[in-house]
Each structure stands twice: as structure tokens, then as C-alpha cells.
Amino acid sequence: MTLRDLVLRNRSVRRFHQDRSVDMSTLEELTDLARHTASAGNLQPLRYVLCADPAVNAAVFDCLGWAAYLKDWPGPEEGERPAAYIVVCQDTTVAATVDCDHGIASQTILLGAVEKGLSGCILASVNRKKLVRILDLPESLTILLVLALGQAAENVVLEETAPGGEIRYWRDAAGTHHVPKRGLGEIIARRYGGGKNTEHA
């Protein structure tokens, strides 16, 4: 796959084949990709908790919020929940802030997951106090994000919106998840060079 293929296939998936396990070695490989990404000041303050145990997964799941735009959907049902998680943390003894490190690392992990035939979702709606207790984390580790991983059990499609159009994702009667994306012309504010020195109206 090209990088473009990976990016386009890397959709936020929220329903999985829960019974199709993800090996710990796979989680370690994905985390190793993140280890090689850029870090502000090269401080490398991110730490990762890898979860592939069904009992721990169930406890992690209870700390997560899913799909804010789908008001009547509380999250994936039993059997459709993630098969694994990577919890992205900040080691506060290394750095007081993480800048954009966790975003870079999380996207890299998900791109690596897609290459392996997996899917995932970055979750920031997390009951962090509860999850810290569940994972028995030291005070020095602050939970930033939770990455849900597994084999997708839903179809996600992209749609280009008209300028100023609706951007909230939605599901149709067949359960297909639709994700509107702004067009390229809407997100490029200015162009300099190539004969297109214009400002977007």
C-alpha cells in the first residue's frame, strides 16, 4: 500500500470482531513504530500500556466514551468491542508537556495497524482517574489517549462536503458509518506560486 492508501483506509472504527485477538507482539511492533517518531526536544516522554487480556480490556472499555455525534448509541456491544488497547501516557518526570508528540505517535500506530489488516480509534473521552486505578499506574504517568484496536466489524466511507456543509458523521440504515470531509479547496487558505496566488473566498 502507498502512504495515501494507508491514510484513506485509516478510519476511526468503533465496532470490531472482538473474538479475533491481537497478539502482544503486534502491539509491541506498533509501539516500536511510535518510538521512532518525532518528539519535541527529543525528550521522548511518552509511555505505553499494552492491553490484550480480555478481562483487562473489559475494565478499560468501561472507562471510555464513544462517538459523541451518535447520541443514541452508547458504544459497541459485547462481541463488537476492541480486541486490544494501547494507552498512551506522559511521563511527567521526563517532561511537563508533550506538545504534539501523542498525536504523531497515535497516528503512526494506527497507520501501522492498517498495514497489518487492523483498524482502530483514538479516544480522548476517558475516565482517567478510574483507568489509572485499573492499570495501577504510578503518579508520574498521566493518561493522554486510549487507542482501541482490532479487526473492523463495520464499513466506514468518506464523503466530501460542500463548503460550509455538515461535518458530523452518521450511520445509515445498513449500519455504514459515513464521515464527511471538507474539500481541498476549503482547507487551503492561500496558495503562493504555480500561478495560483489566491486567497480562498
C-alpha positions as protocol buffer text, in pm:
chain_id: "A"
residue {
  index: 1
  type: MET
  ca { x: 0 y: 0 z: 0 }
}
residue {
  index: 2
  type: THR
  ca { x: 110 y: 357 z: -65 }
}
residue {
  index: 3
  type: LEU
  ca { x: 102 y: 614 z: 214 }
}
residue {
  index: 4
  type: ARG
  ca { x: -214 y: 757 z: 58 }
}
residue {
  index: 5
  type: ASP
  ca { x: -376 y: 412 z: 69 }
}
residue {
  index: 6
  type: LEU
  ca { x: -289 y: 377 z: 436 }
}
residue {
  index: 7
  type: VAL
  ca { x: -422 y: 723 z: 523 }
}
residue {
  index: 8
  type: LEU
  ca { x: -751 y: 673 z: 337 }
}
residue {
  index: 9
  type: ARG
  ca { x: -805 y: 329 z: 492 }
}
residue {
  index: 10
  type: ASN
  ca { x: -721 y: 455 z: 838 }
}
residue {
  index: 11
  type: ARG
  ca { x: -1071 y: 543 z: 952 }
}
residue {
  index: 12
  type: SER
  ca { x: -1196 y: 571 z: 1310 }
}
residue {
  index: 13
  type: VAL
  ca { x: -1355 y: 230 z: 1358 }
}
residue {
  index: 14
  type: ARG
  ca { x: -1576 y: 176 z: 1664 }
}
residue {
  index: 15
  type: ARG
  ca { x: -1710 y: -176 z: 1607 }
}
residue {
  index: 16
  type: PHE
  ca { x: -1475 y: -473 z: 1597 }
}
residue {
  index: 17
  type: HIS
  ca { x: -1462 y: -850 z: 1579 }
}
residue {
  index: 18
  type: GLN
  ca { x: -1396 y: -885 z: 1948 }
}
residue {
  index: 19
  type: ASP
  ca { x: -1321 y: -1257 z: 1924 }
}
residue {
  index: 20
  type: ARG
  ca { x: -1030 y: -1202 z: 1684 }
}
residue {
  index: 21
  type: SER
  ca { x: -746 y: -1142 z: 1924 }
}
residue {
  index: 22
  type: VAL
  ca { x: -447 y: -916 z: 1866 }
}
residue {
  index: 23
  type: ASP
  ca { x: -112 y: -1062 z: 1970 }
}
residue {
  index: 24
  type: MET
  ca { x: 102 y: -881 z: 2223 }
}
residue {
  index: 25
  type: SER
  ca { x: 386 y: -899 z: 1970 }
}
residue {
  index: 26
  type: THR
  ca { x: 174 y: -695 z: 1729 }
}
residue {
  index: 27
  type: LEU
  ca { x: 110 y: -429 z: 1995 }
}
residue {
  index: 28
  type: GLU
  ca { x: 483 y: -419 z: 2064 }
}
residue {
  index: 29
  type: GLU
  ca { x: 562 y: -376 z: 1693 }
}
residue {
  index: 30
  type: LEU
  ca { x: 313 y: -89 z: 1666 }
}
residue {
  index: 31
  type: THR
  ca { x: 456 y: 76 z: 1977 }
}
residue {
  index: 32
  type: ASP
  ca { x: 804 y: 41 z: 1832 }
}
residue {
  index: 33
  type: LEU
  ca { x: 688 y: 241 z: 1530 }
}
residue {
  index: 34
  type: ALA
  ca { x: 574 y: 517 z: 1766 }
}
residue {
  index: 35
  type: ARG
  ca { x: 911 y: 504 z: 1944 }
}
residue {
  index: 36
  type: HIS
  ca { x: 1081 y: 614 z: 1622 }
}
residue {
  index: 37
  type: THR
  ca { x: 860 y: 918 z: 1556 }
}
residue {
  index: 38
  type: ALA
  ca { x: 947 y: 1281 z: 1617 }
}
residue {
  index: 39
  type: SER
  ca { x: 942 y: 1417 z: 1971 }
}
residue {
  index: 40
  type: ALA
  ca { x: 962 y: 1780 z: 2082 }
}
residue {
  index: 41
  type: GLY
  ca { x: 1315 y: 1843 z: 2204 }
}
residue {
  index: 42
  type: ASN
  ca { x: 1368 y: 1468 z: 2152 }
}
residue {
  index: 43
  type: LEU
  ca { x: 1261 y: 1428 z: 2516 }
}
residue {
  index: 44
  type: GLN
  ca { x: 1052 y: 1119 z: 2437 }
}
residue {
  index: 45
  type: PRO
  ca { x: 815 y: 1148 z: 2735 }
}
residue {
  index: 46
  type: LEU
  ca { x: 551 y: 906 z: 2605 }
}
residue {
  index: 47
  type: ARG
  ca { x: 493 y: 573 z: 2776 }
}
residue {
  index: 48
  type: TYR
  ca { x: 255 y: 299 z: 2662 }
}
residue {
  index: 49
  type: VAL
  ca { x: 39 y: 43 z: 2837 }
}
residue {
  index: 50
  type: LEU
  ca { x: -40 y: -255 z: 2612 }
}
residue {
  index: 51
  type: CYS
  ca { x: -361 y: -447 z: 2680 }
}
residue {
  index: 52
  type: ALA
  ca { x: -458 y: -771 z: 2507 }
}
residue {
  index: 53
  type: ASP
  ca { x: -614 y: -955 z: 2802 }
}
residue {
  index: 54
  type: PRO
  ca { x: -996 y: -990 z: 2779 }
}
residue {
  index: 55
  type: ALA
  ca { x: -1052 y: -916 z: 3148 }
}
residue {
  index: 56
  type: VAL
  ca { x: -835 y: -603 z: 3142 }
}
residue {
  index: 57
  type: ASN
  ca { x: -992 y: -499 z: 2812 }
}
residue {
  index: 58
  type: ALA
  ca { x: -1338 y: -513 z: 2969 }
}
residue {
  index: 59
  type: ALA
  ca { x: -1224 y: -288 z: 3251 }
}
residue {
  index: 60
  type: VAL
  ca { x: -1062 y: -42 z: 3008 }
}
residue {
  index: 61
  type: PHE
  ca { x: -1378 y: -36 z: 2796 }
}
residue {
  index: 62
  type: ASP
  ca { x: -1584 y: 79 z: 3096 }
}
residue {
  index: 63
  type: CYS
  ca { x: -1367 y: 392 z: 3115 }
}
residue {
  index: 64
  type: LEU
  ca { x: -1430 y: 507 z: 2757 }
}
residue {
  index: 65
  type: GLY
  ca { x: -1680 y: 733 z: 2583 }
}
residue {
  index: 66
  type: TRP
  ca { x: -1776 y: 657 z: 2221 }
}
residue {
  index: 67
  type: ALA
  ca { x: -1899 y: 858 z: 1917 }
}
residue {
  index: 68
  type: ALA
  ca { x: -2028 y: 1187 z: 2058 }
}
residue {
  index: 69
  type: TYR
  ca { x: -2230 y: 1264 z: 1742 }
}
residue {
  index: 70
  type: LEU
  ca { x: -2426 y: 937 z: 1770 }
}
residue {
  index: 71
  type: LYS
  ca { x: -2642 y: 1046 z: 2062 }
}
residue {
  index: 72
  type: ASP
  ca { x: -2848 y: 725 z: 2086 }
}
residue {
  index: 73
  type: TRP
  ca { x: -2551 y: 487 z: 2061 }
}
residue {
  index: 74
  type: PRO
  ca { x: -2377 y: 407 z: 2390 }
}
residue {
  index: 75
  type: GLY
  ca { x: -2083 y: 233 z: 2223 }
}
residue {
  index: 76
  type: PRO
  ca { x: -2004 y: -110 z: 2082 }
}
residue {
  index: 77
  type: GLU
  ca { x: -2197 y: -403 z: 2226 }
}
residue {
  index: 78
  type: GLU
  ca { x: -2036 y: -712 z: 2372 }
}
residue {
  index: 79
  type: GLY
  ca { x: -1888 y: -902 z: 2078 }
}
residue {
  index: 80
  type: GLU
  ca { x: -1812 y: -577 z: 1890 }
}
residue {
  index: 81
  type: ARG
  ca { x: -1568 y: -427 z: 2137 }
}
residue {
  index: 82
  type: PRO
  ca { x: -1195 y: -377 z: 2076 }
}
residue {
  index: 83
  type: ALA
  ca { x: -968 y: -679 z: 2097 }
}
residue {
  index: 84
  type: ALA
  ca { x: -678 y: -471 z: 2230 }
}
residue {
  index: 85
  type: TYR
  ca { x: -582 y: -128 z: 2358 }
}
residue {
  index: 86
  type: ILE
  ca { x: -274 y: 88 z: 2369 }
}
residue {
  index: 87
  type: VAL
  ca { x: -294 y: 351 z: 2642 }
}
residue {
  index: 88
  type: VAL
  ca { x: -73 y: 650 z: 2561 }
}
residue {
  index: 89
  type: CYS
  ca { x: 70 y: 817 z: 2871 }
}
residue {
  index: 90
  type: GLN
  ca { x: 301 y: 1104 z: 2958 }
}
residue {
  index: 91
  type: ASP
  ca { x: 590 y: 1050 z: 3195 }
}
residue {
  index: 92
  type: THR
  ca { x: 584 y: 1376 z: 3390 }
}
residue {
  index: 93
  type: THR
  ca { x: 931 y: 1308 z: 3531 }
}
residue {
  index: 94
  type: VAL
  ca { x: 1067 y: 1348 z: 3177 }
}
residue {
  index: 95
  type: ALA
  ca { x: 868 y: 1649 z: 3052 }
}
residue {
  index: 96
  type: ALA
  ca { x: 598 y: 1878 z: 3185 }
}
residue {
  index: 97
  type: THR
  ca { x: 423 y: 1891 z: 2846 }
}
residue {
  index: 98
  type: VAL
  ca { x: 410 y: 1667 z: 2540 }
}
residue {
  index: 99
  type: ASP
  ca { x: 332 y: 1924 z: 2271 }
}
residue {
  index: 100
  type: CYS
  ca { x: 203 y: 1717 z: 1976 }
}
residue {
  index: 101
  type: ASP
  ca { x: 402 y: 1401 z: 2044 }
}
residue {
  index: 102
  type: HIS
  ca { x: 99 y: 1190 z: 2133 }
}
residue {
  index: 103
  type: GLY
  ca { x: -86 y: 1286 z: 1815 }
}
residue {
  index: 104
  type: ILE
  ca { x: 211 y: 1193 z: 1598 }
}
residue {
  index: 105
  type: ALA
  ca { x: 262 y: 866 z: 1783 }
}
residue {
  index: 106
  type: SER
  ca { x: -106 y: 769 z: 1778 }
}
residue {
  index: 107
  type: GLN
  ca { x: -148 y: 832 z: 1406 }
}
residue {
  index: 108
  type: THR
  ca { x: 168 y: 633 z: 1336 }
}
residue {
  index: 109
  type: ILE
  ca { x: 38 y: 341 z: 1541 }
}
residue {
  index: 110
  type: LEU
  ca { x: -293 y: 342 z: 1355 }
}
residue {
  index: 111
  type: LEU
  ca { x: -124 y: 358 z: 1015 }
}
residue {
  index: 112
  type: GLY
  ca { x: 86 y: 61 z: 1119 }
}
residue {
  index: 113
  type: ALA
  ca { x: -230 y: -118 z: 1231 }
}
residue {
  index: 114
  type: VAL
  ca { x: -393 y: -64 z: 892 }
}
residue {
  index: 115
  type: GLU
  ca { x: -88 y: -211 z: 721 }
}
residue {
  index: 116
  type: LYS
  ca { x: -141 y: -523 z: 935 }
}
residue {
  index: 117
  type: GLY
  ca { x: -509 y: -552 z: 843 }
}
residue {
  index: 118
  type: LEU
  ca { x: -629 y: -398 z: 1168 }
}
residue {
  index: 119
  type: SER
  ca { x: -831 y: -88 z: 1246 }
}
residue {
  index: 120
  type: GLY
  ca { x: -854 y: 145 z: 1540 }
}
residue {
  index: 121
  type: CYS
  ca { x: -988 y: 457 z: 1702 }
}
residue {
  index: 122
  type: ILE
  ca { x: -821 y: 732 z: 1904 }
}
residue {
  index: 123
  type: LEU
  ca { x: -1024 y: 801 z: 2217 }
}
residue {
  index: 124
  type: ALA
  ca { x: -983 y: 1113 z: 2429 }
}
residue {
  index: 125
  type: SER
  ca { x: -1312 y: 1071 z: 2619 }
}
residue {
  index: 126
  type: VAL
  ca { x: -1162 y: 871 z: 2903 }
}
residue {
  index: 127
  type: ASN
  ca { x: -1236 y: 840 z: 3274 }
}
residue {
  index: 128
  type: ARG
  ca { x: -869 y: 886 z: 3351 }
}
residue {
  index: 129
  type: LYS
  ca { x: -890 y: 863 z: 3730 }
}
residue {
  index: 130
  type: LYS
  ca { x: -1068 y: 528 z: 3708 }
}
residue {
  index: 131
  type: LEU
  ca { x: -836 y: 395 z: 3440 }
}
residue {
  index: 132
  type: VAL
  ca { x: -526 y: 492 z: 3639 }
}
residue {
  index: 133
  type: ARG
  ca { x: -656 y: 277 z: 3925 }
}
residue {
  index: 134
  type: ILE
  ca { x: -740 y: -14 z: 3697 }
}
residue {
  index: 135
  type: LEU
  ca { x: -397 y: -14 z: 3535 }
}
residue {
  index: 136
  type: ASP
  ca { x: -221 y: 54 z: 3865 }
}
residue {
  index: 137
  type: LEU
  ca { x: -19 y: 336 z: 3714 }
}
residue {
  index: 138
  type: PRO
  ca { x: 230 y: 540 z: 3918 }
}
residue {
  index: 139
  type: GLU
  ca { x: 160 y: 907 z: 3984 }
}
residue {
  index: 140
  type: SER
  ca { x: 428 y: 1001 z: 3733 }
}
residue {
  index: 141
  type: LEU
  ca { x: 222 y: 867 z: 3440 }
}
residue {
  index: 142
  type: THR
  ca { x: -65 y: 1078 z: 3307 }
}
residue {
  index: 143
  type: ILE
  ca { x: -307 y: 916 z: 3065 }
}
residue {
  index: 144
  type: LEU
  ca { x: -337 y: 1116 z: 2742 }
}
residue {
  index: 145
  type: LEU
  ca { x: -523 y: 894 z: 2495 }
}
residue {
  index: 146
  type: VAL
  ca { x: -652 y: 540 z: 2453 }
}
residue {
  index: 147
  type: LEU
  ca { x: -615 y: 363 z: 2119 }
}
residue {
  index: 148
  type: ALA
  ca { x: -876 y: 92 z: 2055 }
}
residue {
  index: 149
  type: LEU
  ca { x: -760 y: -178 z: 1815 }
}
residue {
  index: 150
  type: GLY
  ca { x: -892 y: -487 z: 1638 }
}
residue {
  index: 151
  type: GLN
  ca { x: -1035 y: -616 z: 1312 }
}
residue {
  index: 152
  type: ALA
  ca { x: -1311 y: -389 z: 1186 }
}
residue {
  index: 153
  type: ALA
  ca { x: -1671 y: -510 z: 1202 }
}
residue {
  index: 154
  type: GLU
  ca { x: -1814 y: -204 z: 1029 }
}
residue {
  index: 155
  type: ASN
  ca { x: -1779 y: -23 z: 699 }
}
residue {
  index: 156
  type: VAL
  ca { x: -1663 y: 338 z: 707 }
}
residue {
  index: 157
  type: VAL
  ca { x: -1690 y: 560 z: 399 }
}
residue {
  index: 158
  type: LEU
  ca { x: -1566 y: 912 z: 329 }
}
residue {
  index: 159
  type: GLU
  ca { x: -1780 y: 1180 z: 167 }
}
residue {
  index: 160
  type: GLU
  ca { x: -1676 y: 1525 z: 51 }
}
residue {
  index: 161
  type: THR
  ca { x: -1895 y: 1806 z: 180 }
}
residue {
  index: 162
  type: ALA
  ca { x: -1990 y: 2127 z: 5 }
}
residue {
  index: 163
  type: PRO
  ca { x: -1821 y: 2438 z: 153 }
}
residue {
  index: 164
  type: GLY
  ca { x: -1979 y: 2508 z: 489 }
}
residue {
  index: 165
  type: GLY
  ca { x: -2163 y: 2174 z: 478 }
}
residue {
  index: 166
  type: GLU
  ca { x: -2237 y: 1927 z: 757 }
}
residue {
  index: 167
  type: ILE
  ca { x: -1933 y: 1763 z: 913 }
}
residue {
  index: 168
  type: ARG
  ca { x: -2099 y: 1536 z: 1172 }
}
residue {
  index: 169
  type: TYR
  ca { x: -2053 y: 1166 z: 1099 }
}
residue {
  index: 170
  type: TRP
  ca { x: -2361 y: 945 z: 1081 }
}
residue {
  index: 171
  type: ARG
  ca { x: -2481 y: 591 z: 1015 }
}
residue {
  index: 172
  type: ASP
  ca { x: -2733 y: 479 z: 757 }
}
residue {
  index: 173
  type: ALA
  ca { x: -2998 y: 208 z: 793 }
}
residue {
  index: 174
  type: ALA
  ca { x: -2748 y: -59 z: 686 }
}
residue {
  index: 175
  type: GLY
  ca { x: -2506 y: 44 z: 960 }
}
residue {
  index: 176
  type: THR
  ca { x: -2250 y: 201 z: 726 }
}
residue {
  index: 177
  type: HIS
  ca { x: -2062 y: 481 z: 901 }
}
residue {
  index: 178
  type: HIS
  ca { x: -2039 y: 799 z: 688 }
}
residue {
  index: 179
  type: VAL
  ca { x: -1765 y: 1055 z: 755 }
}
residue {
  index: 180
  type: PRO
  ca { x: -1792 y: 1395 z: 579 }
}
residue {
  index: 181
  type: LYS
  ca { x: -1463 y: 1562 z: 492 }
}
residue {
  index: 182
  type: ARG
  ca { x: -1411 y: 1921 z: 382 }
}
residue {
  index: 183
  type: GLY
  ca { x: -1289 y: 1959 z: 26 }
}
residue {
  index: 184
  type: LEU
  ca { x: -930 y: 2052 z: -54 }
}
residue {
  index: 185
  type: GLY
  ca { x: -1037 y: 2393 z: -182 }
}
residue {
  index: 186
  type: GLU
  ca { x: -1199 y: 2472 z: 151 }
}
residue {
  index: 187
  type: ILE
  ca { x: -897 y: 2390 z: 367 }
}
residue {
  index: 188
  type: ILE
  ca { x: -625 y: 2560 z: 159 }
}
residue {
  index: 189
  type: ALA
  ca { x: -635 y: 2919 z: 280 }
}
residue {
  index: 190
  type: ARG
  ca { x: -381 y: 3062 z: 33 }
}
residue {
  index: 191
  type: ARG
  ca { x: -155 y: 2949 z: -250 }
}
residue {
  index: 192
  type: TYR
  ca { x: 175 y: 3111 z: -340 }
}
residue {
  index: 193
  type: GLY
  ca { x: 342 y: 3004 z: -661 }
}
residue {
  index: 194
  type: GLY
  ca { x: 229 y: 2800 z: -956 }
}
residue {
  index: 195
  type: GLY
  ca { x: 19 y: 3084 z: -1087 }
}
residue {
  index: 196
  type: LYS
  ca { x: -236 y: 3047 z: -806 }
}
residue {
  index: 197
  type: ASN
  ca { x: -159 y: 3326 z: -561 }
}
residue {
  index: 198
  type: THR
  ca { x: -513 y: 3348 z: -434 }
}
residue {
  index: 199
  type: GLU
  ca { x: -693 y: 3358 z: -102 }
}
residue {
  index: 200
  type: HIS
  ca { x: -985 y: 3125 z: -50 }
}
residue {
  index: 201
  type: ALA
  ca { x: -1309 y: 3321 z: -63 }
}
